[in-house]
Amino acid sequence: MFAAILAASGQTAPSSAGTNEIPKVKAGGIELYLPGPEGDFIEVGDRLSTTVFDLLTPSSNRLLTAYLSRQMQQNMLNGTRPAGGLGLYAMVEIPRGAEYTDVRPQDFQDLVKTVTTSLGTSVDQAVSNTTDEINARVKELGGKPIAVDHPEIVGSLLHKPDFTGWAMLASIKSGDTGAKMVVMTTMIHVSRRVLFAYLTGRTNRPRRWILSENWRTHGRAGFFLLMFLPANVPAR
């Protein structure tokens, strides 16, 4: 999928790789610090965000940050397009319609109940809408459309008062190229705002990956990306 988008957009790389600095963004007028997992899984920088990850963000959301391994970013800097995908990557988004809405703790709990009750139906609709939007953008750029099969919800992975997460399996195809993907979604309540983050990885054995120590390790890293301990999120 990323190979198709990169080819269609004519982009091969950001002007420079991201850094280990903690990204600082504003969501609904509130300043947030969104740290990525420790190590070389870092924020991608403006150019790659606008040329690739914005294309993957539905119009109903606004992309705040995106994260990718330093090695993959460096490969792209060297002009190597990731024909096999980008490996593990993450995106943090905020719903445009609720960006300036103050969400109380009880409001968030009510939202969690609503989302989890209709999780299968809402995910199906969201995936369908996002796929249609991506294909419209790729078509404008002269690229090949993508197709996503019926996503399978694995189930809830973690639930705390300020965040909840679940995993999904899906197969994505573009032209003659296909991939099995695992997507971990987290909904987080921080500084009176609600954010969504998506930690996505490609694997030929998705169920084994989810159950493996490797996935659990990356999963914890993904949740760390979204936990936003109060000390790291100054109130505004």
C-alpha positions in Angstrom: 0.0 0.0 0.0 2.7 2.5 0.9 4.7 1.6 -2.2 1.6 2.5 -4.3 1.1 5.8 -2.4 4.8 6.7 -2.7 4.9 5.9 -6.3 1.7 7.9 -7.0 2.8 10.9 -5.0 6.2 10.9 -6.7 7.9 11.2 -3.2 10.7 9.0 -2.1 11.8 10.6 1.2 11.6 13.4 3.6 14.4 16.0 3.3 15.8 14.7 6.6 15.0 11.9 9.0 13.1 12.5 12.1 14.7 13.1 15.5 14.5 11.7 19.0 13.0 15.0 20.2 9.5 14.6 21.7 7.0 16.0 19.2 4.9 18.9 20.5 1.5 19.6 18.9 -1.7 21.4 19.6 -5.0 19.7 19.7 -8.0 22.0 20.1 -5.7 24.7 21.5 -4.1 22.4 24.1 -0.4 21.8 23.8 0.5 18.1 23.9 3.8 16.2 24.0 3.5 12.9 22.1 6.5 10.8 22.8 7.2 7.8 20.7 8.4 4.5 22.1 12.0 4.4 23.3 14.7 3.5 20.7 14.7 4.1 17.0 11.0 4.3 16.4 10.8 8.0 15.9 8.5 10.8 14.6 8.8 11.2 10.8 9.0 14.9 10.4 6.8 17.3 8.3 7.6 16.2 4.8 6.9 12.5 5.1 3.8 13.4 7.2 2.4 15.6 4.5 3.4 13.4 1.5 2.5 10.0 2.8 0.8 9.8 6.2 -1.7 12.6 5.5 -2.9 10.5 2.5 -3.8 7.7 5.0 -5.7 9.9 7.4 -9.5 10.1 6.9 -10.9 13.6 6.3 -12.9 13.2 9.5 -9.6 13.2 11.5 -6.5 15.4 11.6 -3.0 13.8 11.7 -1.0 15.0 14.7 2.1 12.8 14.5 3.4 9.7 12.7 6.3 7.4 13.7 8.5 5.1 11.7 11.8 3.3 12.3 15.0 5.4 11.8 16.3 2.7 9.4 13.3 2.8 7.2 13.4 6.6 7.1 17.1 6.4 6.2 16.4 3.9 3.4 13.9 6.3 2.0 16.4 9.2 2.3 18.7 7.1 0.2 16.0 6.8 -2.5 14.9 3.2 -1.7 11.1 2.9 -1.9 9.7 0.3 0.5 8.2 -2.2 -2.0 7.4 -4.5 0.9 5.8 -1.9 3.1 7.1 0.2 5.9 7.3 -2.4 8.6 5.9 -1.1 11.9 4.5 2.4 11.9 2.2 4.5 14.0 -0.2 7.5 13.6 -1.8 9.7 16.1 -5.0 11.5 15.1 -7.7 13.7 16.5 -11.4 13.8 15.3 -11.9 17.2 13.6 -15.5 17.5 14.8 -14.5 17.1 18.4 -11.1 18.8 18.4 -12.3 21.7 20.5 -14.7 19.8 22.7 -13.9 19.4 26.3 -14.3 15.8 27.3 -14.8 15.0 31.0 -13.8 11.6 32.4 -17.4 10.4 32.5 -17.9 11.5 28.9 -14.9 9.4 27.9 -16.3 6.4 29.7 -19.6 6.8 27.9 -17.8 7.1 24.6 -15.8 3.9 25.3 -19.1 2.0 26.0 -20.6 3.3 22.8 -17.6 2.4 20.7 -17.0 -1.0 22.1 -20.7 -2.0 21.9 -20.7 -1.4 18.1 -17.0 -2.1 17.5 -17.4 -4.5 14.6 -19.9 -2.3 12.7 -18.1 0.9 13.3 -14.7 -0.5 12.3 -16.2 -1.9 9.1 -17.7 1.4 8.2 -14.5 3.3 9.1 -12.3 1.0 7.1 -14.6 1.3 4.1 -14.8 5.1 4.2 -11.0 5.5 4.7 -10.3 3.1 1.8 -12.6 5.0 -0.5 -10.9 8.3 0.5 -7.4 6.9 0.0 -8.3 5.5 -3.4 -9.7 8.8 -4.5 -6.5 10.5 -3.5 -4.3 7.9 -5.1 -6.4 8.0 -8.3 -5.8 11.8 -8.6 -2.0 11.0 -8.3 -2.3 8.3 -11.0 -1.6 5.4 -8.6 -3.2 2.0 -8.2 -6.2 1.6 -5.9 -6.1 -0.5 -2.8 -8.6 -3.1 -1.6 -9.1 -4.1 2.1 -10.9 -7.2 3.0 -13.4 -7.5 5.8 -11.4 -6.6 8.9 -11.5 -9.1 11.8 -11.6 -7.7 15.3 -9.3 -9.8 17.6 -10.7 -8.2 20.7 -9.9 -5.7 23.5 -6.2 -5.7 24.5 -6.1 -3.2 27.3 -8.5 -1.0 29.2 -7.7 1.8 31.7 -9.7 4.8 32.9 -8.0 7.1 30.4 -7.5 4.7 27.4 -8.8 1.6 25.8 -7.3 -0.5 23.0 -8.2 -3.3 20.6 -6.5 -5.2 17.7 -7.7 -5.9 14.2 -6.5 -8.2 11.4 -6.9 -7.2 7.7 -5.5 -8.1 4.3 -4.6 -5.2 2.0 -4.0 -5.5 -1.8 -2.8 -3.0 -4.4 -2.3 -4.4 -7.9 -0.5 -7.7 -7.7 0.9 -6.9 -4.2 -0.9 -8.0 -1.0 -0.1 -8.0 2.7 -1.6 -9.2 5.9 -1.7 -6.4 8.5 -2.2 -6.2 12.3 -3.6 -2.9 13.5 -3.7 -1.9 17.2 -6.0 1.0 17.8 -6.0 3.0 21.0 -8.5 5.6 22.1 -7.0 8.0 24.7 -8.4 10.7 26.9 -5.7 13.3 27.7 -6.0 17.0 28.8 -9.7 17.0 28.0 -9.2 15.8 24.4 -9.8 12.4 22.8 -7.1 11.0 20.5 -6.9 7.9 18.4 -3.6 6.1 17.5 -2.9 3.3 15.2 0.1 1.0 15.5 0.3 -1.1 12.3 2.6 -3.9 11.3 2.8 -6.4 8.4 3.1 -10.1 9.0 2.4 -13.4 7.2 1.3 -15.0 10.5 -0.8 -12.3 12.2 -2.3 -14.5 14.9 1.1 -15.9 15.9 2.5 -12.4 15.9 -0.2 -11.1 18.2 0.5 -13.9 20.6 4.2 -13.7 20.3 6.5 -11.8 22.7 7.6 -9.7 19.8 4.1 -8.3 19.3 3.4 -7.9 23.0 6.7 -5.9 23.2 5.7 -3.7 20.3 2.2 -3.5 21.7 3.5 -2.1 24.9 5.5 0.3 23.0 2.4 1.4 21.1 0.5 2.0 24.3 3.4 3.9 25.7 3.1 6.1 22.7 -0.4 6.9 23.9 -0.3 6.7 27.6 0.8 10.3 28.1 1.5 10.2 31.8 0.2 13.4 33.4 3.7 14.6 34.1 4.4 14.5 30.4 1.3 16.4 29.4 1.2 19.9 30.8 -2.3 21.2 31.4 -3.3 24.3 29.4 
